[in-house]
Amino acid sequence: MRKNYKVITGAVIVGSILLNIFFDLFEFEGFLPSAMLYVSLISGAIGATILIVKENLLVYVAKRGFEAFVTMFVIATATFLLLRFLPGGPFDTEKALPPEIKANVEAKYNLNAPLIEQYGLYISGLLRGDLGQSYKYIGRSVTEIIAQAMPATFKLGFYALLIAFIIGVPLGVIAAYKHNTWVDNLAMAGAISGVALPNFLVGAILILIFALYFRVLPAALWESPTHYILPVLTLGLRPISIIARLTRSSVLDVIRSDYIRTAWAKGLGEKVVLFKHVLRNSLIPVLSISGPLIANVMSGSFVIEVIFAVPGMGRHLVQSVNNRDYPLILGLTLLYSVVLIFANLIVDLLYSIVDPRIKLA
């Protein structure tokens, strides 16, 4: 029963995710794709709840939830104070506003109030779920801007991480299995290049080759699955390289273990030994790097979204910093922080699935 609920829950979650990918890539419209998105979210929530209850992790998750709340409070406070103490303001432009107009604008957004009062208004609004109004986009709330831009950023990061694991893990296993051969050397040379090359250079090279020279892919925008290819490849190259190198190193450590020699001695086939015994026990370091890797992908998406004109949150964050749009900067910073904290929690919960010997208390 212990294994059955994990298999069934995992199958439902993976199946719903695959259906969402199918609907997205083949550009289906209508009720069903939206319904499948809700099914994915609900199934993921149910699966996480079942795992938490079955593994007796309620106290652990509650503790992590409290830590996450404290972390978010510290991030919100630090970001708020940093923005207020930086020189300049959101309405300081090259052409100075008349003092009367500037005073009225600052009064509208409570910028003329004492700092402690501004902070209290911000925290109280945050507790109500109100991120405030944007200074740059007049009449639009930060929540509305984020809701409009989040799908593009989510898709970009999700597909980049997806190809990173799909390509990086098998590549690392093959390189380890073919240790010290030309396959291993070629794979690791590519991995080192992928880590060393900056995203903006990779993006420029891909645009030059596939968009300008061969003219087979669009150079920018985010209008169809064809437009996904170059940004996703550019963003995913570094994670692919990191995962491949880490998987190779981990597999080499595991494959020399006594229980792997025993498996070979029993006459088990290569596929069984590699993918059932070696790979599963090699995934712990890969899972450990997944949290920081998500941070790497999210921060790298800023540059990618600017290069490929992707209408995502990264572009808004860059513009909001230039415009000193305090509410938008704070809202986007908190959202990225929530994603990273949640991703680290999911990675910790997955430990007990990949390796039953690990117990979270």
C-alpha positions as a printed Julia matrix, in Angstrom:
361×3 Matrix{Float64}:
   0.0     0.0     0.0
   2.88    2.33    0.78
   4.21    2.06   -2.75
   0.77    2.04   -4.39
  -0.3     5.49   -3.22
   3.0     6.96   -4.35
   2.75    5.34   -7.78
  -0.9     6.33   -8.29
  -0.37    9.9    -7.08
   2.75   10.3    -9.2
   0.98    8.89  -12.27
  -1.94   11.32  -11.88
   0.35   14.34  -11.45
   2.64   13.38  -14.34
  -0.32   12.56  -16.58
  -2.02   15.9   -15.96
   1.25   17.77  -16.55
   1.8    15.93  -19.84
  -1.75   16.75  -20.97
  -1.16   20.43  -20.18
   2.05   20.37  -22.2
   0.2    18.71  -25.09
  -2.57   21.33  -25.07
  -0.06   24.16  -24.85
   2.26   22.98  -27.62
  -0.59   22.16  -30.02
  -2.35   25.44  -29.19
  -5.73   24.06  -28.16
  -8.21   26.62  -26.95
 -11.37   26.39  -24.92
 -12.58   24.91  -21.66
 -10.63   21.64  -21.61
  -7.09   23.11  -21.35
  -8.2    25.39  -18.51
  -9.85   22.42  -16.8
  -6.66   20.38  -17.16
  -4.66   23.16  -15.52
  -6.97   23.05  -12.52
  -6.75   19.24  -12.5
  -2.93   19.51  -12.36
  -3.04   21.96   -9.49
  -5.66   19.98   -7.56
  -3.93   16.63   -8.16
  -0.61   18.12   -7.08
  -2.18   19.48   -3.9
  -3.89   16.15   -3.17
  -0.68   14.22   -3.87
   1.34   16.47   -1.57
  -1.3    16.15    1.15
  -1.33   12.34    0.89
   2.47   12.23    1.03
   2.56   14.54    4.05
  -0.05   12.52    5.96
   1.32    9.07    5.05
   4.89   10.02    5.91
   3.91   11.79    9.17
   5.29   15.12    7.96
   2.61   17.45    9.3
   4.88   18.9    11.99
   7.77   19.19    9.54
   5.66   21.01    6.93
   4.12   23.29    9.58
   7.6    24.2    10.79
   8.77   24.89    7.24
   5.64   26.95    6.63
   6.4    29.13    9.65
  10.02   29.52    8.52
   8.76   30.51    5.05
   6.45   33.15    6.59
   9.32   34.64    8.61
  11.58   34.59    5.55
   8.97   36.38    3.43
   8.52   39.0     6.16
  12.27   39.65    6.29
  12.5    39.85    2.47
   9.55   42.25    2.28
  11.02   44.47    5.0
  14.54   44.48    3.58
  13.33   45.23    0.04
  11.04   48.01    1.27
  13.79   49.71    3.25
  16.39   49.29    0.52
  14.14   50.98   -2.04
  13.37   53.86    0.31
  17.02   54.51    1.2
  18.32   54.46   -2.37
  18.91   57.95   -3.82
  16.22   59.29   -6.11
  12.55   58.51   -6.31
   9.87   57.16   -8.64
   8.9    60.63   -9.86
  12.4    62.09  -10.26
  12.78   62.5   -14.02
  15.17   64.38  -16.29
  12.49   67.02  -16.71
  11.61   67.96  -13.16
   7.92   68.15  -12.27
   6.55   71.38  -10.78
   6.68   71.18   -6.98
   2.88   71.35   -6.63
   2.29   68.46   -9.05
   5.04   66.34   -7.5
   3.6    66.93   -4.02
   0.12   65.89   -5.17
   1.44   62.73   -6.81
   3.46   61.77   -3.75
   0.42   62.41   -1.53
  -1.69   60.12   -3.74
   0.72   57.22   -3.16
   1.48   58.14    0.5
   5.11   58.86   -0.32
   5.01   62.06    1.72
   4.05   60.14    4.87
   6.65   59.16    7.5
   8.61   56.03    6.68
   7.09   54.0     9.51
   3.6    54.88    8.28
   4.47   53.88    4.71
   5.82   50.58    6.0
   2.72   49.93    8.09
   0.43   50.62    5.11
   2.49   48.31    2.92
   2.53   45.4     5.4
  -1.19   45.74    6.17
  -1.96   45.7     2.44
   0.3    42.71    1.98
  -1.53   40.78    4.69
  -4.8    41.51    2.85
  -3.32   40.31   -0.44
  -3.15   43.84   -1.86
   0.19   44.53   -3.57
  -0.78   48.11   -4.41
  -1.01   50.17   -7.59
   1.82   50.51  -10.08
   3.42   53.96  -10.35
   4.3    53.47  -14.02
   1.19   51.72  -15.33
  -1.45   54.18  -14.17
  -4.69   52.57  -13.06
  -3.32   49.03  -13.03
  -2.7    47.0    -9.9
   0.49   45.0    -9.36
  -1.6    41.83   -9.03
  -3.11   42.42  -12.47
   0.29   43.01  -14.08
   1.77   39.88  -12.48
  -1.24   37.75  -13.49
  -0.84   38.85  -17.09
   2.94   38.31  -17.25
   3.29   35.18  -15.11
   2.19   32.54  -17.71
   5.01   33.42  -20.12
   7.68   33.36  -17.4
   6.28   30.13  -15.95
   6.27   28.41  -19.34
   9.79   29.6   -20.14
  11.2    28.36  -16.83
   9.18   25.14  -16.81
  10.22   24.05  -20.3
  13.84   25.03  -19.64
  13.93   22.88  -16.48
  12.06   20.07  -18.24
  14.6    19.75  -21.05
  17.39   20.19  -18.5
  16.34   17.03  -16.63
  15.29   15.1   -19.75
  18.65   15.72  -21.44
  21.01   16.29  -18.5
  20.28   13.14  -16.45
  20.62   10.6   -19.34
  23.66   12.46  -20.63
  25.33   12.22  -17.23
  24.5     8.5   -16.91
  25.87    7.74  -20.39
  29.04    9.77  -19.74
  29.63    7.89  -16.46
  28.94    4.5   -18.06
  31.37    5.36  -20.89
  33.91    6.77  -18.45
  37.21    7.92  -20.0
  35.99    7.26  -23.55
  35.41    9.76  -26.35
  31.7     9.81  -25.43
  32.54   10.9   -21.88
  35.07   13.48  -23.05
  32.7    14.95  -25.65
  29.77   15.13  -23.22
  31.84   16.8   -20.51
  33.41   19.24  -22.98
  29.91   20.27  -24.01
  28.82   20.52  -20.37
  31.77   22.74  -19.42
  31.05   24.97  -22.41
  27.41   25.21  -21.41
  28.34   26.36  -17.9
  31.0    28.81  -19.09
  29.07   30.55  -21.87
  26.79   33.4   -20.67
  23.12   33.32  -21.64
  23.2    36.52  -23.66
  26.01   35.14  -25.84
  24.25   31.8   -26.36
  21.03   33.62  -27.26
  22.8    35.85  -29.79
  24.51   32.84  -31.4
  21.25   30.89  -31.68
  19.46   33.89  -33.2
  22.28   34.38  -35.68
  22.29   30.73  -36.77
  18.63   29.68  -36.72
  16.81   33.0   -37.27
  19.11   35.01  -39.53
  21.22   32.42  -41.36
  18.94   29.38  -41.81
  15.67   31.33  -41.21
  13.91   28.32  -39.66
  12.94   29.82  -36.29
  11.62   33.23  -35.2
  14.14   35.51  -33.54
  11.86   36.91  -30.84
   8.35   37.26  -29.37
   6.21   34.64  -27.61
   3.28   33.96  -29.92
   3.38   30.2   -30.62
   5.27   27.03  -29.62
   7.73   27.75  -32.44
   8.69   30.94  -30.62
   9.44   28.91  -27.46
  12.36   26.99  -28.96
  15.22   29.51  -28.96
  14.47   31.11  -25.55
  13.97   27.7   -23.91
  17.18   26.29  -25.39
  19.12   29.39  -24.37
  17.82   29.29  -20.8
  18.07   25.51  -20.51
  21.66   25.09  -21.72
  23.32   25.92  -18.4
  20.97   23.72  -16.28
  21.52   20.84  -18.75
  25.27   21.18  -18.29
  25.08   21.43  -14.49
  22.78   18.4   -14.18
  24.86   16.33  -16.61
  28.1    16.98  -14.72
  26.52   16.36  -11.32
  24.78   13.17  -12.5
  28.01   11.84  -14.0
  29.92   12.49  -10.77
  27.19   10.92   -8.63
  26.83    7.86  -10.87
  30.6     7.28  -10.8
  30.49    7.29   -6.99
  27.51    4.94   -6.78
  28.63    2.54   -9.51
  31.74    1.66   -7.49
  29.67    0.72   -4.41
  29.62   -2.8    -3.0
  25.9    -3.36   -3.6
  26.34   -2.47   -7.3
  29.12   -5.06   -7.57
  26.73   -7.53   -5.94
  24.06   -6.68   -8.51
  26.54   -7.34  -11.33
  27.59  -10.59   -9.67
  23.96  -11.75   -9.55
  23.85  -11.46  -13.32
  21.41   -8.55  -13.55
  21.22   -6.81  -16.91
  22.9    -3.49  -17.65
  19.63   -1.57  -17.92
  18.36   -2.95  -14.61
  21.58   -2.11  -12.78
  21.98    1.35  -14.33
  18.43    2.64  -14.19
  16.97    0.81  -11.18
  19.91    0.67   -8.77
  22.53    3.2    -9.89
  20.34    6.02  -11.2
  17.87    6.08   -8.31
  20.62    6.31   -5.73
  22.4     8.95   -7.8
  19.45   11.33   -7.89
  19.85   12.7    -4.35
  22.58   15.22   -5.34
  20.56   16.16   -8.43
  17.5    16.81   -6.25
  19.64   18.84   -3.85
  20.75   21.14   -6.65
  17.2    21.53   -7.99
  16.29   24.32   -5.56
  19.3    26.54   -6.39
  18.88   25.55  -10.04
  15.37   27.0   -10.07
  16.84   30.22   -8.66
  19.42   30.17  -11.44
  16.74   29.68  -14.09
  14.49   32.37  -12.64
  17.3    34.94  -12.46
  18.58   33.96  -15.9
  15.12   34.47  -17.38
  15.47   38.24  -16.88
  18.11   38.43  -19.58
  16.37   35.9   -21.84
  13.06   37.75  -21.7
  14.76   41.0   -22.73
  16.76   39.39  -25.56
  13.81   37.48  -27.04
  11.11   40.08  -26.19
   9.2    37.61  -24.02
   6.29   39.41  -22.28
   7.09   37.95  -18.88
   7.81   39.07  -15.35
  11.54   39.46  -15.92
  10.96   42.27  -18.38
   8.64   44.01  -15.91
  11.2    43.62  -13.12
  13.95   45.23  -15.21
  11.66   48.07  -16.25
  10.32   48.55  -12.73
  13.85   48.96  -11.37
  14.63   51.57  -14.01
  11.34   53.37  -13.3
  11.61   53.05   -9.5
   8.15   51.46   -9.5
   8.26   50.46   -5.84
   5.03   48.38   -5.64
   5.88   46.39   -8.77
   9.45   45.72   -7.59
   8.19   44.54   -4.2
   5.45   42.37   -5.71
   7.75   40.63   -8.18
  10.48   40.14   -5.57
   8.01   38.49   -3.19
   6.61   36.29   -5.94
  10.07   35.01   -6.94
  10.83   34.38   -3.26
   7.62   32.37   -2.81
   8.46   30.24   -5.87
  11.97   29.48   -4.59
  10.83   28.67   -1.04
   8.05   26.42   -2.34
  10.44   24.69   -4.76
  12.88   23.92   -1.95
  10.05   22.45    0.13
   8.97   20.2    -2.76
  12.58   19.05   -3.25
  12.83   18.14    0.45
   9.58   16.15    0.25
  10.82   14.29   -2.83
  13.84   13.02   -0.88
  11.67   10.51    0.96
  10.27    9.22   -2.35
  13.57    8.79   -4.15
  15.34    7.29   -1.13
  13.07    5.71    1.53
  16.03    5.63    3.92
  15.76    9.4     4.28
  13.28   10.43    6.94
  12.16   14.03    7.37
  11.27   14.87   10.95
